[in-house]
């Protein structure tokens, strides 16, 4: 499948704002984008609190950040 601008974010630490259909508030996930599945429209994110599988359609915004050392 054709590469997108989202593919450039693989391996980067990012702040991802998501809003699921039917939710009134948006949620924020911060972590490293591990993989993007274009056929299933899913983004795999690894964060300090665990691994997430996010729908591309639910993503409102992505902002790259510098990784915080703790």
Long-range contacts (C-beta under 8 A, 24 or more apart in sequence): 1-38, 1-39, 4-38, 6-36, 6-43, 6-56, 6-62, 7-36, 9-33, 9-62, 9-64, 10-34, 10-35, 10-36, 12-64, 13-64, 13-65, 13-66, 13-67, 14-45, 14-62, 14-63, 14-64, 14-65, 15-62, 15-63, 15-64, 15-65, 16-43, 16-45, 16-54, 16-59, 16-61, 16-62, 17-59, 17-60, 17-61, 17-62, 18-54, 18-55, 18-58, 18-59, 18-60, 19-58, 19-60, 20-55, 20-58, 21-58, 26-60, 29-54, 30-65
